[in-house]
Amino acid sequence: MSQIWSIALEGPFEAVLVMLQVLCFAVFGFLLSKEDISSHRLPNRLVGLWFIASLVFVLCLGICRDGLPGILQGALGMLLLGGGYLLISLISAGAMGMGDVKLAAVLGLNLGYYSLSSLFLATLLTFVAATCWVIGGVAARKLTLKSAVPFGPFMILGAFAVLLMAR
């Protein structure tokens, strides 16, 4: 059983928090993916609201479960994933936008609380899925190697899969 679901079994308060966190992840993930696909933008308003909701969930889970260490682990996840994507954004000379960096920080907060190693797996799944999409698009002659591809949906998909399955 994954860690998120084992936490949900600890008690009714934990179960409600975990289910609300997963619901938030699904709703904001859908809205941000839809926006990124249609406009290649991740609106600050949506990312900010998701960040605030995620912060509340991590703080509440930390307070009722493991205290400061869990909260700090979530914050570290936010810094690691957000910082990693910031580095990629700076190196890629505009290929990755700051919306992706902000989204990475939110995803890192959500994943980091449960497991710092999940950050690596989520990033790996993200880049593998995006690469497969681009290769498939090039093979079908729908994309070129210079085509702009919205990266947010792949980030959300990779993180959501890991959130639901990570140990």
DOBA-878976 format. One record per atom (N, C-alpha, C): z, x, y; atom name; residue number from 0; residue in one letter. Coordinates in steps of 0.02 Angstrom, whole numbers, plus 32768, in hexadecimal, padded with zeros to 4 digits. Example, Ala and Ser with C-alpha at 12.3 -4.5 7.8 and 13.67 -1.06 7.14 Angstrom:
<recs>
    z    x    y atom  nr rest
 8186 8294 7EE4    N   0    a
 8186 8267 7F1F   CA   0    a
 8186 8294 7F5B    C   0    a
 8162 8282 7F90    N   1    s
 8165 82AC 7FCB   CA   1    s
 818A 8285 8002    C   1    s
</recs>
This chain:
<recs>
    z    x    y atom  nr rest
 8000 802A 7FC5    N   0    m
 8000 8000 8000   CA   0    m
 8000 802D 803E    C   0    m
 7FDB 8018 8070    N   1    s
 7FD7 8041 80AD   CA   1    s
 8018 803B 80D4    C   1    s
 8023 806B 8100    N   2    q
 8062 806E 8125   CA   2    q
 806B 8032 8153    C   2    q
 8036 801B 8173    N   3    i
 803C 7FE3 81A0   CA   3    i
 8055 7FA4 817C    C   3    i
 803D 7F9A 813F    N   4    w
 8051 7F5E 811A   CA   4    w
 8097 7F67 80FD    C   4    w
 80AA 7FA3 80EB    N   5    s
 80EF 7FAD 80D3   CA   5    s
 8121 7FA3 810C    C   5    s
 810E 7FB4 8149    N   6    i
 813A 7FA7 8183   CA   6    i
 813F 7F5C 818E    C   6    i
 8108 7F38 8185    N   7    a
 8109 7EEF 818E   CA   7    a
 8138 7ECE 815C    C   7    a
 8144 7EEE 8123    N   8    l
 8171 7ED1 80F0   CA   8    l
 81BA 7EE1 80FD    C   8    l
 81C9 7F0A 812F    N   9    e
 820E 7F1E 813D   CA   9    e
 8238 7EE4 8158    C   9    e
 8219 7EB6 817A    N  10    g
 823F 7E7E 8196   CA  10    g
 8212 7E51 81BF    C  10    g
 822C 7E17 81D3    N  11    p
 8201 7DE8 81F7   CA  11    p
 81EB 7E01 823C    C  11    p
 8217 7E24 8260    N  12    f
 8205 7E3E 82A1   CA  12    f
 81CE 7E72 829B    C  12    f
 81D5 7E9F 826B    N  13    e
 81A1 7ED2 825F   CA  13    e
 8160 7EB3 824B    C  13    e
 8163 7E7F 8220    N  14    a
 8127 7E5D 8209   CA  14    a
 8101 7E3E 8244    C  14    a
 8126 7E1E 8271    N  15    v
 8107 7DFE 82AB   CA  15    v
 80E7 7E34 82D7    C  15    v
 810A 7E6A 82E3    N  16    l
 80EF 7EA0 830D   CA  16    l
 80AF 7EBD 82EF    C  16    l
 80B1 7ECB 82AF    N  17    v
 8076 7EE8 828D   CA  17    v
 803B 7EB8 828F    C  17    v
 8048 7E79 8281    N  18    m
 8012 7E48 8281   CA  18    m
 7FF5 7E3F 82C8    C  18    m
 8020 7E3F 82FB    N  19    l
 8007 7E3A 833F   CA  19    l
 7FDF 7E78 8353    C  19    l
 7FF6 7EB2 833C    N  20    q
 7FD2 7EF0 834A   CA  20    q
 7F8C 7EEF 832A    C  20    q
 7F88 7ED8 82EB    N  21    v
 7F48 7ED4 82C9   CA  21    v
 7F1B 7E9F 82EB    C  21    v
 7F38 7E68 82FF    N  22    l
 7F12 7E34 8321   CA  22    l
 7EF7 7E4F 8364    C  22    l
 7F22 7E71 8389    N  23    c
 7F0D 7E90 83C9   CA  23    c
 7ED4 7EC1 83BD    C  23    c
 7EDC 7EE9 8388    N  24    f
 7EA9 7F1B 8377   CA  24    f
 7E66 7EF8 836A    C  24    f
 7E68 7EC1 8344    N  25    a
 7E2B 7E9D 8334   CA  25    a
 7E0B 7E7D 8371    C  25    a
 7E34 7E5C 839B    N  26    v
 7E1A 7E39 83D5   CA  26    v
 7DFF 7E6A 8409    C  26    v
 7E27 7E9B 841C    N  27    f
 7E0F 7ECC 844D   CA  27    f
 7DD6 7EF6 8431    C  27    f
 7DDA 7F05 83F1    N  28    g
 7DA4 7F2B 83D1   CA  28    g
 7D62 7F05 83D4    C  28    g
 7D65 7EC4 83C6    N  29    f
 7D28 7E9B 83C9   CA  29    f
 7D0D 7E98 8411    C  29    f
 7D39 7E88 8440    N  30    l
 7D23 7E81 8486   CA  30    l
 7D06 7EC2 84A1    C  30    l
 7D27 7EFA 8493    N  31    l
 7D0F 7F3A 84AC   CA  31    l
 7CCE 7F4F 8489    C  31    l
 7CC9 7F42 8448    N  32    s
 7C8B 7F52 8424   CA  32    s
 7C51 7F2A 843F    C  32    s
 7C5C 7EE9 844A    N  33    k
 7C28 7EBE 8464   CA  33    k
 7C10 7ED7 84A9    C  33    k
 7C3F 7EE9 84D3    N  34    e
 7C2E 7F02 8516   CA  34    e
 7C0A 7F45 8513    C  34    e
 7C21 7F72 84E8    N  35    d
 7C02 7FB4 84E3   CA  35    d
 7BBB 7FAE 84C7    C  35    d
 7BB1 7F82 8497    N  36    i
 7B6E 7F79 847A   CA  36    i
 7B3E 7F5D 84AF    C  36    i
 7B56 7F2D 84D7    N  37    s
 7B29 7F0D 8507   CA  37    s
 7B1E 7F35 8547    C  37    s
 7B52 7F5A 855D    N  38    s
 7B4B 7F7C 859F   CA  38    s
 7B59 7FC7 859D    C  38    s
 7B6C 7FE2 8563    N  39    h
 7B7E 8029 855D   CA  39    h
 7BB9 803A 858B    C  39    h
 7BE7 800B 8593    N  40    r
 7C22 8016 85BC   CA  40    r
 7C5F 7FFA 8597    C  40    r
 7C98 801A 85A1    N  41    l
 7CD8 8002 8588   CA  41    l
 7D03 7FF3 85C5    C  41    l
 7D08 7FB3 85D9    N  42    p
 7D2A 7FA2 8617   CA  42    p
 7D74 7FB8 8618    C  42    p
 7D87 7FD8 8650    N  43    n
 7DCC 7FEF 8658   CA  43    n
 7DFE 7FB6 8650    C  43    n
 7DEC 7F7A 8667    N  44    r
 7E19 7F41 8663   CA  44    r
 7E2B 7F32 861B    C  44    r
 7DFA 7F30 85EE    N  45    l
 7E08 7F22 85A8   CA  45    l
 7E2D 7F5B 8586    C  45    l
 7E17 7F98 8593    N  46    v
 7E39 7FD2 8575   CA  46    v
 7E81 7FD6 858E    C  46    v
 7E8B 7FC8 85CE    N  47    g
 7ECE 7FC9 85EA   CA  47    g
 7EFC 7F94 85CD    C  47    g
 7EE1 7F57 85C5    N  48    l
 7F09 7F22 85A7   CA  48    l
 7F1C 7F33 855E    C  48    l
 7EEC 7F50 853A    N  49    w
 7EFA 7F64 84F5   CA  49    w
 7F2E 7F9C 84F4    C  49    w
 7F2A 7FCA 8523    N  50    f
 7F5C 7FFF 8527   CA  50    f
 7FA2 7FE2 8532    C  50    f
 7FA8 7FB4 8561    N  51    i
 7FEA 7F96 8570   CA  51    i
 8004 7F71 8532    C  51    i
 7FDA 7F4A 8511    N  52    a
 7FF0 7F26 84D5   CA  52    a
 8004 7F57 849F    C  52    a
 7FDD 7F8C 8495    N  53    s
 7FED 7FBE 8462   CA  53    s
 802E 7FE2 8471    C  53    s
 8039 7FF1 84B0    N  54    l
 8077 8012 84C4   CA  54    l
 80B3 7FE5 84B5    C  54    l
 80AD 7FA5 84C2    N  55    v
 80E3 7F76 84B2   CA  55    v
 80F1 7F76 8467    C  55    v
 80BC 7F72 843F    N  56    f
 80C5 7F71 83F6   CA  56    f
 80E6 7FB1 83DD    C  56    f
 80CF 7FEA 83F4    N  57    v
 80EA 802A 83DE   CA  57    v
 8133 8031 83F4    C  57    v
 8142 801E 8431    N  58    l
 8187 8021 8449   CA  58    l
 81B5 7FF3 8421    C  58    l
 819E 7FB6 8415    N  59    c
 81C7 7F86 83EE   CA  59    c
 81D0 7F9D 83A6    C  59    c
 819A 7FB5 8387    N  60    l
 81A1 7FCF 8342   CA  60    l
 81CE 800B 8340    C  60    l
 81C7 8037 8371    N  61    g
 81F1 8073 8373   CA  61    g
 823A 8061 837C    C  61    g
 8248 8032 83A8    N  62    i
 828E 801E 83B5   CA  62    i
 82AD 7FFE 8378    C  62    i
 8288 7FD2 8356    N  63    c
 82A6 7FAE 831E   CA  63    c
 82A3 7FD4 82DC    C  63    c
 827C 800A 82D9    N  64    r
 8275 802E 8299   CA  64    r
 8291 8074 829C    C  64    r
 8272 80A0 82C2    N  65    d
 8283 80E7 82BD   CA  65    d
 8294 8108 82FE    C  65    d
 8299 80E2 8334    N  66    g
 82AE 80FD 8373   CA  66    g
 827B 812A 8394    C  66    g
 8295 815B 83B8    N  67    l
 826C 8188 83E0   CA  67    l
 8238 81AF 83B9    C  67    l
 8247 81C7 837C    N  68    p
 8213 81ED 8357   CA  68    p
 81D2 81C6 834C    C  68    p
 81D7 8186 833B    N  69    g
 819A 815E 8331   CA  69    g
 8173 8154 8372    C  69    g
 8198 8148 83A8    N  70    i
 8178 813F 83E9   CA  70    i
 8156 817F 83FE    C  70    i
 8178 81B7 83F5    N  71    l
 815A 81F8 8408   CA  71    l
 811E 8208 83DC    C  71    l
 8120 81F5 839E    N  72    q
 80E6 8200 8372   CA  72    q
 80AA 81D8 838A    C  72    q
 80B5 819A 83A0    N  73    g
 807F 8172 83BC   CA  73    g
 8063 8191 83FB    C  73    g
 8090 81AA 8426    N  74    a
 807B 81CB 8464   CA  74    a
 8054 820B 8454    C  74    a
 806A 8230 8423    N  75    l
 8046 826D 840F   CA  75    l
 8001 825B 83F4    C  75    l
 7FFC 8226 83CD    N  76    g
 7FBB 820F 83B5   CA  76    g
 7F8C 81FE 83EE    C  76    g
 7FA8 81DE 8422    N  77    m
 7F80 81CC 845D   CA  77    m
 7F67 820C 847F    C  77    m
 7F93 823C 8488    N  78    l
 7F80 827B 84A9   CA  78    l
 7F4D 82A2 847F    C  78    l
 7F58 82A5 843E    N  79    l
 7F2B 82CC 8413   CA  79    l
 7EE5 82AE 8410    C  79    l
 7EE1 826D 8402    N  80    l
 7E9E 824E 83FC   CA  80    l
 7E7D 8249 8441    C  80    l
 7EA3 8233 8473    N  81    g
 7E86 8230 84B6   CA  81    g
 7E71 8274 84D0    C  81    g
 7E9A 82A7 84C4    N  82    g
 7E89 82EB 84D9   CA  82    g
 7E4E 8307 84B3    C  82    g
 7E4A 82F8 8472    N  83    g
 7E11 830F 844A   CA  83    g
 7DD0 82F2 8463    C  83    g
 7DD1 82B1 8472    N  84    y
 7D95 8290 848B   CA  84    y
 7D84 82A8 84D2    C  84    y
 7DB8 82B6 84FA    N  85    l
 7DAB 82D2 853C   CA  85    l
 7D87 8315 8537    C  85    l
 7D9D 833E 8509    N  86    l
 7D7C 837F 84FE   CA  86    l
 7D34 8375 84E8    C  86    l
 7D28 8347 84BA    N  87    i
 7CE4 8338 84A4   CA  87    i
 7CBA 831F 84DF    C  87    i
 7CD7 82F4 8509    N  88    s
 7CB4 82DA 8543   CA  88    s
 7CA0 8311 8574    C  88    s
 7CCD 833F 857E    N  89    l
 7CBF 8376 85AD   CA  89    l
 7C8A 83A5 8591    C  89    l
 7C8D 83B2 8550    N  90    i
 7C5C 83DF 8531   CA  90    i
 7C18 83BE 852A    C  90    i
 7C16 837D 851F    N  91    s
 7BD6 835B 8510   CA  91    s
 7BAC 834D 854E    C  91    s
 7BC3 835F 8588    N  92    a
 7B9E 8357 85C6   CA  92    a
 7B83 8310 85D1    C  92    a
 7BB1 82E0 85CD    N  93    g
 7B9E 829B 85DB   CA  93    g
 7B88 8271 85A0    C  93    g
 7B84 828E 8565    N  94    a
 7B6F 8267 852B   CA  94    a
 7BA6 8235 8517    C  94    a
 7BE4 8245 8526    N  95    m
 7C1C 8218 8518   CA  95    m
 7C3F 8209 855A    C  95    m
 7C4A 81CA 8567    N  96    g
 7C67 81B7 85A7   CA  96    g
 7CB3 81B5 85A7    C  96    g
 7CCF 81AC 85E2    N  97    m
 7D18 81A9 85E9   CA  97    m
 7D34 8169 85CB    C  97    m
 7D0C 8135 85C5    N  98    g
 7D24 80F9 85A3   CA  98    g
 7D36 8108 855A    C  98    g
 7D0E 8132 853A    N  99    d
 7D1C 8147 84F5   CA  99    d
 7D5D 816F 84F2    C  99    d
 7D69 8198 8525    N 100    v
 7DA6 81C0 8527   CA 100    v
 7DE3 8193 852E    C 100    v
 7DDF 8162 855A    N 101    k
 7E17 8133 8564   CA 101    k
 7E22 8109 8525    C 101    k
 7DEC 80F4 8506    N 102    l
 7DF2 80CE 84C8   CA 102    l
 7E12 80FA 8492    C 102    l
 7E00 8139 848E    N 103    a
 7E1D 8167 845D   CA 103    a
 7E69 816C 8467    C 103    a
 7E80 816D 84A5    N 104    a
 7EC8 8170 84B2   CA 104    a
 7EEB 8132 8497    C 104    a
 7ECE 80F7 84A1    N 105    v
 7EEB 80B9 8487   CA 105    v
 7EEC 80BA 843A    C 105    v
 7EB4 80CF 841D    N 106    l
 7EB1 80D2 83D4   CA 106    l
 7EE3 8105 83B9    C 106    l
 7EEA 813D 83DC    N 107    g
 7F1A 8170 83C7   CA 107    g
 7F61 8157 83CA    C 107    g
 7F72 812F 83FC    N 108    l
 7FB4 8111 8400   CA 108    l
 7FC1 80E3 83C5    C 108    l
 7F91 80B9 83B6    N 109    n
 7F98 808B 837D   CA 109    n
 7F9D 80AE 833B    C 109    n
 7F71 80DE 832F    N 110    l
 7F70 8102 82EF   CA 110    l
 7FA9 8135 82EA    C 110    l
 7FB7 8157 8321    N 111    g
 7FE8 818D 8321   CA 111    g
 802D 8175 830D    C 111    g
 8040 8139 831F    N 112    y
 8081 811F 830D   CA 112    y
 808A 811F 82C1    C 112    y
 8056 810E 829D    N 113    y
 805A 8109 8254   CA 113    y
 8050 814C 8232    C 113    y
 8023 8176 824C    N 114    s
 8014 81B5 822B   CA 114    s
 7FE7 81E0 8258    C 114    s
 7FFC 821D 8265    N 115    l
 7FD2 824A 828D   CA 115    l
 7F95 8261 8265    C 115    l
 7F9B 8266 8224    N 116    s
 7F61 827A 81FC   CA 116    s
 7F2A 8245 81FC    C 116    s
 7F3D 8207 820B    N 117    s
 7F0B 81D2 820E   CA 117    s
 7EDA 81DC 8248    C 117    s
 7EEE 8202 827A    N 118    l
 7EC2 8210 82B3   CA 118    l
 7E84 8236 829B    C 118    l
 7E8F 8267 8270    N 119    f
 7E56 828E 8256   CA 119    f
 7E28 8262 822D    C 119    f
 7E44 823A 8200    N 120    l
 7E1B 820F 81D5   CA 120    l
 7DF4 81DC 81FE    C 120    l
 7E14 81BF 8231    N 121    a
 7DF1 818E 825C   CA 121    a
 7DB8 81AF 8281    C 121    a
 7DC3 81EC 829A    N 122    t
 7D8F 8211 82BE   CA 122    t
 7D56 8221 828E    C 122    t
 7D66 8237 8253    N 123    l
 7D33 8247 8221   CA 123    l
 7D09 8209 8211    C 123    l
 7D2A 81D0 8203    N 124    l
 7D05 8192 81F5   CA 124    l
 7CD9 817D 8230    C 124    l
 7CF3 8186 826C    N 125    t
 7CCE 8174 82A8   CA 125    t
 7C8D 819B 82AC    C 125    t
 7C91 81DD 82A6    N 126    f
 7C55 8206 82AD   CA 126    f
 7C25 81FE 8272    C 126    f
 7C3F 81F3 8236    N 127    v
 7C13 81E8 81FD   CA 127    v
 7BEE 81A6 8205    C 127    v
 7C11 8171 8219    N 128    a
 7BF0 8130 8222   CA 128    a
 7BBB 8133 825A    C 128    a
 7BCC 8153 8292    N 129    a
 7B9C 8159 82C9   CA 129    a
 7B5F 8182 82B5    C 129    a
 7B6B 81B8 8290    N 130    t
 7B34 81E2 8279   CA 130    t
 7B06 81BC 8249    C 130    t
 7B24 8197 821B    N 131    c
 7AFB 816E 81EC   CA 131    c
 7AD3 813A 8212    C 131    c
 7AF1 811B 8245    N 132    w
 7ACD 80E9 826E   CA 132    w
 7A91 8109 8291    C 132    w
 7A9C 8143 82AE    N 133    v
 7A66 8165 82D2   CA 133    v
 7A2F 817B 82A2    C 133    v
 7A42 8198 826A    N 134    i
 7A10 81AD 8238   CA 134    i
 79E9 8171 821F    C 134    i
 7A0B 813A 8211    N 135    g
 79E8 80FE 81FB   CA 135    g
 79BA 80E3 8232    C 135    g
 79D1 80E4 8270    N 136    g
 79A8 80CD 82A8   CA 136    g
 796B 80F9 82B3    C 136    g
 7973 813A 82AB    N 137    v
 793A 8168 82B3   CA 137    v
 7909 815D 8279    C 137    v
 7924 8156 823C    N 138    a
 78F8 814B 8202   CA 138    a
 78D1 810A 8209    C 138    a
 78F1 80D7 8225    N 139    a
 78CF 8096 822F   CA 139    a
 78A5 8095 826F    C 139    a
 78A6 80CC 8293    N 140    r
 7881 80D4 82D2   CA 140    r
 7897 80A3 8308    C 140    r
 78D7 8092 8306    N 141    k
 78F5 8068 8339   CA 141    k
 791B 8093 836D    C 141    k
 792C 80D0 8359    N 142    l
 7950 80FF 8385   CA 142    l
 792C 8142 8383    C 142    l
 7939 8169 83B8    N 143    t
 7925 81AF 83B8   CA 143    t
 7964 81D9 83BD    C 143    t
 795E 8219 83B6    N 144    l
 7999 8244 83BC   CA 144    l
 79B4 8246 8403    C 144    l
 7990 822C 8432    N 145    k
 79A5 8229 8478   CA 145    k
 79BF 81E3 848C    C 145    k
 79BE 81B3 845D    N 146    s
 79D4 816F 846C   CA 146    s
 7A1F 816D 847B    C 146    s
 7A31 8142 84AB    N 147    a
 7A77 8137 84BA   CA 147    a
 7A93 8106 8487    C 147    a
 7AC8 8119 8466    N 148    v
 7AE7 80EF 8432   CA 148    v
 7B2F 80E1 8448    C 148    v
 7B43 80A2 844B    N 149    p
 7B88 8093 845D   CA 149    p
 7BB8 80AE 8427    C 149    p
 7BE8 80D7 843C    N 150    f
 7C14 80F9 840D   CA 150    f
 7C55 80D3 8400    C 150    f
 7C68 80A8 8430    N 151    g
 7CA6 8082 842A   CA 151    g
 7CAD 805A 83EA    C 151    g
 7C79 8034 83D7    N 152    p
 7C7F 800D 8399   CA 152    p
 7C8D 8039 835B    C 152    p
 7C71 8075 8359    N 153    f
 7C7D 80A1 8320   CA 153    f
 7CC5 80BB 8322    C 153    f
 7CDE 80C9 835E    N 154    m
 7D23 80E0 8366   CA 154    m
 7D53 80A9 834E    C 154    m
 7D46 806C 8363    N 155    i
 7D71 8034 8351   CA 155    i
 7D6E 8026 8306    C 155    i
 7D33 8027 82EB    N 156    l
 7D2A 801C 82A2   CA 156    l
 7D4F 8051 827A    C 156    l
 7D46 8090 828B    N 157    g
 7D68 80C6 8267   CA 157    g
 7DB3 80C1 826C    C 157    g
 7DCD 80B4 82A8    N 158    a
 7E15 80AF 82B1   CA 158    a
 7E32 8071 828E    C 158    a
 7E0E 8039 8291    N 159    f
 7E27 7FFC 8271   CA 159    f
 7E2A 8005 8225    C 159    f
 7DF7 8023 8209    N 160    a
 7DF7 802F 81C0   CA 160    a
 7E32 805B 81AC    C 160    a
 7E3F 8090 81D2    N 161    v
 7E76 80BD 81C3   CA 161    v
 7EB9 809B 81CE    C 161    v
 7EBE 8073 8204    N 162    l
 7EFD 804F 8211   CA 162    l
 7F10 8022 81D6    C 162    l
 7EDF 8001 81BA    N 163    l
 7EED 7FD3 8183   CA 163    l
 7EF9 7FF6 8140    C 163    l
 7EE0 8034 813A    N 164    m
 7EE4 8055 80F8   CA 164    m
 7F10 8094 80F6    C 164    m
 7F1E 80B3 812F    N 165    a
 7F40 80F4 812F   CA 165    a
 7F86 80F0 8111    C 165    a
 7F98 8125 80F1    N 166    r
 7FDC 812B 80D3   CA 166    r
 8008 8155 80FF    C 166    r
</recs>
